[in-house]
C-alpha cells in the first residue's frame, strides 16, 4: 500500500485539473507515472479509446466536477455505490474512480509485458455507468486520522508479537525496511495541488500502516506455528488493513468533500 494506487493518482490529479490548478499535460503525466500509456474506453461520444487528456476534457464537458476513489475488497465495497456490474469490475481491479456530477465511473485494466526489470505497463480505463448514491463506508478525515493512530499502534504490536518472536533476523530486517521506507516517504508530494494538509498527513500515515501489514503478510506466518495462532494473526491484521484502506479513500476524496462544503 506504500505505492499510490492508480485510481488515487487519477482522482488526485484529475481533481486538480478540474479545479484549474494544473495543466492537462501536467495532470496526464502525473497519472501515467512510470507506466507506458493510459487510455480510456467507453467515454460518451467517443467510439474508440482516447488519451487521458481528451477523456478528462470530455468528462468535464459532461458535468463532472470531481473524482472520488473506491478501494473495495471482498465483503467491503469501500467507496462504491453500484450498480452491481460496476461494483464487480471494481472489486476485481480492487480500485475504481467515481465521478461527481455525472453518473460515470472508471475502472483500470492493467496489462504487463516484458522481463523483470523492464516491464512495459499499459492501463486501459473502462468508463461505465454508476449509481448516483452516497459511497459505502467512507469516513471523514478526522475519523480516519483517529482510527489510523490506533491502527498504527496495533499493527506495530502485532508485527512484533507475531513476526519478531518467531522469525528472528528476517522479521528484524523487515521492520528495519519498514522504518526506512516510512522515513523516506516523508516530505514527498503524495497528493496533487489543492488538497488540504490534513489529507496529505492522513494518506502518508495510511501508507505506513499499510506497509506494516504488507511486511507482516509477506513474511509468511512468522511466529505463528499452529492453526489457532495463524488464525489469530489474520484476525489481528484484517481490521488494520481495512482501516488503512478507509483512510486512503478519505484522503483522496477530501478534495471533493472540502470543495462541496464551501
N, C-alpha and C positions, 0 to 999 in steps of 0.2 A: 504493500500500500504506500510505500515511500514514493514510487513513481506516480506522477499525476495521471489519472485515467483520461482517456481521450475525450470522453464526454465532459470532463471538467475543463479541459483546455478549450473545447468548442464553446461551452457555455460562458466561461470566463471572458475569453477574447471576443466572442460574439456579442456579449453584453456591452463590452467597451466600445465595439464598433457601432452597435445600435444607438449608443449614447453619444456618439460623435467624439469619443476620446482617443481613438486610434484610427489610422487609415485602413482601408480594405486590404491592402497588400501586407501591412504590418500584422493585422489580425490573422490573415491566412497563413503567413509564415510561422507565427507562433503556434497555431493549431496543428499544423503539419509536423512541426518539431523535427525529429530525426527520421520520420517516415519518408518514403519516396514521394507519395502523392495521396491526396484525399479528393474524392469526388462524391457527388450527391445525386442519387437517382430517386425519381418519383416526385420531384419538385413540381407543384402545379404549374401548368403552362409550358413545361419542358418535356419533350418527347424522349430525350436521352440524358444520361448522366452529365452533370455540369460541374465546374470547379467550385471551390468554396466561396470565392469572391462573388460569383454570379448567384450562387444559391442563397447566400445571406442577403444579397440585394433583393432577390425575388421574395424572400420571406418578409423582409421589411415592407415591401410593396403590398404584401397580403395582410399587413396589420400587425405583424409580430413586433412586440415592444420589449421582450425579454426572453431569456432562456434559463430553464431550470434543469438540474441534474437529477437523475434517478440511478441508484446503485442497488438494485434488487438482488436478493438471494433466495434460495428455496424456502418457502414459508414466510418470507418477509418482503413484500412488494414495495420496498422503500422508495418513495418519490413517484410512484405510479398512480394513475387514476383510471386505467382502462382505455379501450376495451380489451377483452381477453386476448385478441390477436396481437395487439401491440405489446401487452404485458408479457406474452410468451416469447416474443422476439427479444424483448429487453432482458428477460430473465436468462435466456440462452447466452446473450452477449455479456450479461452481468452489469450492464450500464445502458443509459439512454439519455437523450436530451428532450425536454418537453417545452414547447413554445407557449409563451403567454401572448394572447391577442389573436391567436388563430389556433384552431383545433388540429394541430400537427405535432408530430414528434419525430426524432431521428435516432436510429439505432445503427451502430457501426458493425460492419463485417470486415474482419481483418484477414488479409492474405499475406503469407510469408513465403519467400523462396530464397534459396542460396545457402551456402555453408555457414556454420557458426562463425561469427565474427564479421561476416559480410552478408547479412540478411537484408533482402530487399522487401520492404513492407509497404503494401498498398491498403488503403482503407476506403471502403465504399459505404457511405451513409445512406440508409434507406429512410426516405421521408414517408411517413404513414399517418393515417388519421388517429387522433386520440380523443378521449372523452374529456370535456371541459368540466373538471371537478377538482376539489382540493386534493393535493398529493398525499399519499399514505405515509403516516408516521414520521413526518419531518419536524424536528424540534426547532425551537428558536435558538439563536446564537447563545443567549445566556444559558439556556438549559443545556445545550451541547457542551459548553465550556465547563459547567459544573459536573456533568456526567463524566467528562474526559479526565478531569483532575482525579476523580476517584478511580476510574478505569486504569489510569497510568500506574497508580499505586498497586492496584490488584494485579495488573499484568506483570509488573516487576516482581512482586512477591511470588506469583505463580511460576514465572520463569526460573527464579532462584530455587524454589522448592522442588519443582518437577524436573528441571534440567541439570542445574549445577550439582545437586546432591548425588545424582546418579551418573553423570556424564563427564565429570572432571574437566580436563583441558579443552575438550570440544565445546562444552557449554560456556566455559570461561571465554574462549575465543569468540563465540557468538555474541556474548554480552559486550565484549570489547568492540566488536564490529558495530553493534547497535549504537553504542555510545559515540563512536567516531562518526557514523552516518548522521546521527541526530545533531551532533555539533556542527558538522559540515553543512547541514541544511539551514542553519541559522543565517538570517540576512538575505536569503535568496528571494527573488520575486516569485512567489508561488501563485499569485493571482494577478490578473490584468489591472491596469489603471482604473480607478473609480471605486474599488472595493474598500469597505471600512477597515481600519486597522484590526479591529476585533476579529473580523473574518479571517484575516491573514494569520492571526495568532491561533485561532481555533483550528484552521486547516493544518498548520505546522504541527500542532500537538496531536491532531488526529493521525497524521502520517507517522509520528513517532510511536504512538500506541500501536498502530497497525504493524510497524516494523517489529516491535516486540512479539506480537502474535505470530508474524511470519517466521521469525527466528525460532520460536518455540515449536511451531509445526514442522519446520524444515529439518529439525534435528530428530526426526522420528518420534519415539515415545520417551526419549530422555531417561529419567529415572523411574518411569512407570513400567513395572515388570509384570504386574498381574492385570487381569481383565478389569478388576474393580479400580485399580489405580489409573489405568488408561481411560476408563470412563470418567473418573474424577477430573483428570487432566482436560478432557474435551469439554466437560461441563464448566470448568473454570475459565476456559479461553473463549467459549462461544459468546457469552454476553459482552466480553471485552471487544471482540471483533465487531459485533453488532453496534456497539456504542461508537466505535471509530468510524464505521460507515455512516451512521446517522449524523455524526458531526461533520464529516466531509460534505454531505449533501447540504447541511445547514450553512456551511461556509460558502459553497458555490452559489447557493440560492440567495445569499444575503444581499447581493446587488439588486435583484428584483424586489425583494422584500423591503429594503430600505427606500428605494425609489417609490414604491407603492404607498409607503407610509407618509410621504411628504405632502 
